[in-house]
Amino acid sequence: MALTCTTLFSCSSLQKTSTAKTLDIVGAGVLHFPVVADLDVRETKVSGTKAGTISTSLDLMKMEAIAAALKSGNADVLIEPAYQIDTEGSRVTVTVTGWPANYKNFRKMTAADTTLIRPTIMQKPVIVDPVPVKKKRKGAAILAGIGAGALIATGAIIAADNY
């Protein structure tokens, strides 16, 4: 008795993705009890890197670098992310570094928790991305100086003719 074994191979690739949807609860007649959670921030930083080309969205590359850092640190959120963006030709590499943190101890908000969220205390972080400085052409400055000098000289000649 002969046994035949057949194996099938496929040339397709497997890609795993996941999504999340959120919905804000807003409107008349909707009651929502606020929930607060503790944040367990670790003392060692983690980093994540994403490489792409200059045609790739920089915001997308930043988000993917954060996702890599969160995965490496097994964290829910990255505190104070700092980005380093390196460009070499058409190749762009985004590296993010920050403190990994996890949410824990979810609970309904109490009166004691409200002291932490008073509008006068809460701040919105200001994130400043460096803006590339355009180099001024030296030739343009020289031509502008020559043009200004010629204009002054022309004005002096016209004034002398009218005197």
TIMISE-810626 format. One record per residue: residue in three letters; x, y, z of N, C-alpha, C, O in turn. Coordinates in steps of 0.001 Angstrom, whole numbers, plus 500000, padded with zeros to 6 digits. Example, Ala and Ser with C-alpha at 12.3 -4.5 7.8 and 13.67 -1.06 7.14 Angstrom:
<sites>
ALA513190494310507800512300495500507800513200496700507800514236496681508465;SER512850497750507080513670498940507140512900500030507870513409501138508039;
</sites>
This chain:
<sites>
MET500830498856500000500000500000500000500900501241500000501803501333500832;ALA500681502187499097501497503388498954500723504584499484499515504702499280;LEU501431505458500162500818506662500714501420507855499992502641507989499913;THR500572508713499472501032509885498738500706511126499563499604511273500090;CYS501682512003499659501507513248500422501685514406499453502672514460498720;THR500746515319499446500809516463498555500799517737499395500004517876500324;THR501684518655499059501754519932499752501509521035498747502103521040497668;LEU500646521963499090500349523088498206501009524337498754500991524590499958;PHE501590525112497860502219526366498243501502527502497538500994527331496430;SER501462528645498169500850529818497576501890530925497486502791531023498320;CYS501751531740496476502699532841496290502192534148496894502825535189496720;SER501087534111497585500560535340498164501194535595499532501693534676500182;SER501163536855499954501730537207501257500594537464502238499486537825501840;LEU500875537278503502499894537464504555500184538783505251501310539037505680;GLN499153539627505361499323540913506021498280541011507129497092540804506886;LYS498716541322508330497833541408509480497618542876509826498582543618510017;THR496373543292509905496055544666510277494981544654511350494275543662511530;SER494869545751512050493800545901513029493361547357513035494131548254512691;THR492119547579513427491577548931513470490818549121514769490476548158515455;ALA490566550356515089489768550687516267488854551839515903489250552750515176;LYS487643551800516402486696552886516177486292553450517526486132552716518502;THR486130554770517568485701555422518798484525556331518485484334556745517341;LEU483752556632519490482610557518519332482489558360520586482374557827521689;ASP482514559671520421482333560558521563480864560550521962479982560507521105;ILE480606560593523257479240560627523750478904562079524028479345562650525025;VAL478116562674523137477767564079523236476288564214522886475802563523521990;GLY475588565070523559474203565331523188473291565389524388473628564934525482;ALA472115565967524151471124566098525208470587564719525581470379563872524712;GLY470366564499526864469788563246527322470791562126527497470417561035527927;VAL472062562363527175473080561323527335473855561617528611474486562667528736;LEU473806560698529542474557560852530779475752559928530729475635558740530430;HIS476901560498531027478135559715531010478891560006532296479183561161532609;PHE479201558967533024479991559127534237481460559090533855481928558088533314;PRO482200560161534125483618560185533758484396559063534444484128558702535590;VAL485346558537533722486198557464534218487629557986534254488086558635533313;VAL488321557703535331489729558069535450490548556792535615490029555749536013;ALA491804556896535308492706555746535445494063556244535905494449557382535639;ASP494766555385536587496141555688536965497040555377535778496728554516534955;LEU498139556076535704499095555877534629500399555393535230501031556107536009;ASP500801554190534875502040553603535380503137553880534357503220553203533332;VAL503980554875534635505040555291533714506347554635534140506755554741535297;ARG506995553964533209508277553316533513509418554330533400509308555330532692;GLU510496554057534099511620554988534167512636554801533049513564555601532926;THR512483553781532245513415553571531126512713553903529821511578553485529589;LYS513390554652528979512818555056527704512835553907526701513647552986526792;VAL511910553992525738511894553069524609511932553897523339511655555096523358;SER512276553253522239512287553965520966511745553056519875511736551831519996;GLY511299553695518815510799552992517645511231553736516405511403554955516432;THR511407553007515312511904553607514073511037553192512908510559552059512844;LYS510837554117511987510135553837510737510914554501509614511259555680509697;ALA511190553737508565511911554266507406510960554328506213510049553511506080;GLY511188555295505367510371555464504168511070556390503190512278556610503272;THR510300556923502276510840557862501295510214559230501529509267559362502305;ILE510744560248500855510228561599501056508796561732500559508111562691500914;SER508328560783499740506946560838499276505975560266500300504764560426500154;THR506494559593501349505653559041502407505261560153503368506074561026503673;SER504032560129503842503552561126504789504383561082506067504553560021506667;LEU504900562235506480505712562311507687504873561995508926505357561338509848;ASP503612562459508957502737562157510088502494560658510200502473560119511307;LEU502312559979509074502113558533509086503360557822509598503263556871510374;MET504522558280509166505774557674509628505950557877511132506442556981511818;LYS505555559047511658505645559305513091504729558354513859505126557794514881;MET503493558172513361502559557268514036503068555832514024502919555116515014;GLU503666555404512914504182554045512836505418553866513723505642552780514256;ALA506211554913513884507357554854514802506865554741516244507444553999517038;ILE505796555473516588505208555369517926504676553963518151504871553384519220;ALA503996553408517133503463552047517261504587551050517522504423550131518325;ALA505721551220516857506863550323517070507417550479518488507785549491519122;ALA507477551728518990507974551963520347507020551366521377507464550763522354;LEU505714551528521168504731550965522095504798549449522114504673548824523167;LYS504997548866520944505091547407520869506340546909521590506287545918522318;SER507465547597521388508711547154522040508648547320523557509277546557524290;GLY507888548319524035507778548543525468506542547929526082506308548075527282;ASN505731547230525264504477546632525737503684547673526534503307547440527682;ALA503436548836525894502820549974526577501539550402525881501288550047524730;ASP500727551178526611499489551741526079499701553121525468499037553484524498;VAL500630553889526039500842555273525608502314555614525770502999555072526637;LEU502798556531524913504190556985524975504186558415525506503595559310524902;ILE504849558619526638504866559925527299506035560752526770507157560260526653;GLU505754562026526450506720562983525929507547562412524775508767562291524885;PRO506885562064523673507645561542522532508548562620521937508143563772521781;ALA509769562229521610510730563127520962511129562471519645511487561294519613;TYR511067563234518570511322562695517237512683563130516714513112564265516923;GLN513348562217516037514553562537515280514263562114513851513934560956513591;ILE514387563049512934514089562785511527515367562948510739515948564032510700;ASP515808561866510108517027561879509303516649561690507846515882560791507503;THR517194562548506991516943562457505557518272562288504847519211563055505060;GLU518337561281504008519530561028503208519065560738501789518577559648501492;GLY519222561727500922518702561592499563517182561566499620516565562479500168;SER516577560530499059515120560409499096514661559509500244513466559245500379;ARG515589559039501068515287558125502171515086558919503463515920559756503810;VAL513992558662504172513687559345505424513544558300506529512881557279506346;THR514171558562507675514057557677508827513563558498510012514158559513510371;VAL512460558041510616511883558711511780512107557812512991511712556646512990;THR512744558362514023512950557639515275512272558431516383512475559639516505;VAL511470557751517186510789558388518316511285557735519603511496556523519665;THR511466558567520627511902558091521934510991558697522997510633559871522912;GLY510618557905523991509768558408525062509642557381526170510215556293526099;TRP508877557746527202508674556848528327507411556031528102506345556600527866;PRO507511554702528169506322553870528001505472553887529270505993553935530383;ALA504154553846529079503248553854530230502045552967529940501674552744528788;ASN501450552472531012500251551647530905499159552209531808499431552694532907;TYR497916552137531328496767552538532130496426551403533086496492550230532718;LYS496058551761534325495624550745535285494630551387536241494526552611536319;ASN493919550564536949492988551000537986491918551955537450491777553071537951;PHE491173551527536446490073552330535917488971552410536977488625551403537595;ARG488422553614537185487383553800538195486550555028537856486973555877537071;LYS485367555116538450484535556309538269485202557482538968485827557331540018;MET485054558661538361485634559864538932484964560186540264483751560038540414;THR485772560628541227485262561064542525485515562562542666486201563171541844;ALA484956563137543709485154564574543958486636564889544154487095565966543773;ALA487381563966544739488814564190544955489571564264543624490579564963543524;ASP489088563543542601489752563562541292489544564879540555490345565227539688;THR488485565619540882488190566844540138489222567926540361489346568828539533;THR489967567869541453490996568886541690492114568782540652492850569744540432;LEU492239567625540020493282567440539020492891567977537650493760568173536800;ILE491611568217537418491188568606536078490538569980536019489805570273535074;ARG490789570814536993490254572171536923490808572861535685491982572690535355;PRO489983573632534999490439574284533754491665575169533930492445575328532992;THR491847575736535093493011576612535292494304575826535431495389576380535252;ILE494201574544535748495395573728535928495771573008534638496952572876534319;MET494770572542533896495058571751532701495755572593531643495424573761531439;GLN496699571995530991497434572665529937497389571819528679497375570590528742;LYS497367572476527561497470571772526291498924571874525859499461572977525761;PRO499576570735525597500991570802525214501157571473523853500351571275522944;VAL502184572244523737502519572883522475503667572095521860504740571969522451;ILE503425571570520670504433570771519989504991571603518849504243572069517989;VAL506280571787518839506933572600517832507811571709516973508766571104517461;ASP507482571632515695508333570920514756509284571930514140508861573021513758;PRO510556571590514037511502572542513447511148572810511987510811571899511231;VAL511233574075511616510942574478510244512273574662509524513143575389510003;PRO512435574004508370513699574176507650513889575632507229512954576275506752;VAL515091576138507409515413577510507050515909577530505613516821576795505235;LYS515273578404504819515703578532503430516988579348503383517118580374504051;LYS517922578875502587519174579602502432518967580731501440518386580537500372;LYS519447581909501802519354583047500896520496582973499901521624582613500237;ARG520174583321498686521200583327497658522008584613497782521441585700497892;LYS523328584488497765524192585655497892524038586573496691524081587796496829;GLY523861585993495526523727586795494312522516587693494359522565588818493861;ALA521424587223494947520203588021495033520423589217495954519922590304495666;ALA521150589049497041521414590147497964522321591194497304522124592395497490;ILE523290590744496550524187591675495863523411592459494823523570593676494721;LEU522562591773494038521757592468493027520797593457493676520585594546493143;ALA520213593099494814519311594007495514520075595242495983519550596352495902;GLY521291595074496467522105596204496904522474597111495743522443598335495868;ILE522824596508494611523158597305493420521932598065492946522018599236492577;GLY520769597375492960519525598022492523519163599186493415518754600234492916;ALA519302599035494725518991600107495662519947601281495457519528602438495499;GLY521219600990495237522201602054495001521891602815493710522000604040493662;ALA521507602081492671521176602727491404519941603600491545519874604677490952;LEU518961603148492324517741603917492532518036605209493281517475606255492955;ILE518913605149494283519287606352495047520043607323494153519807608530494194;ALA520955606788493342521727607650492450520812608312491427520988609493491127;THR519850607590490889518899608147489913518080609241490562517852610284489948;GLY517628609028491802516860610032492519517682611284492752517144612387492662;ALA518977611152493050519838612299493272520033613098491992520063614329492013;ILE520168612368490851520349613056489567519079613818489191519161614952488719;ILE517926613221489390516652613889489064516454615103489958515996616147489494;ALA516796614975491232516652616098492162517591617238491748517207618404491834;ALA518810616923491304519755617959490913519283618661489634519488619866489486;ASP518651617924488705518152618531487466516982619476487753516818620469487044;ASN516186619201488747515005620009489049515350621201489906514491622062490095;TYR516540621306490429516891622378491339517225623618490620517546624627491246;
</sites>
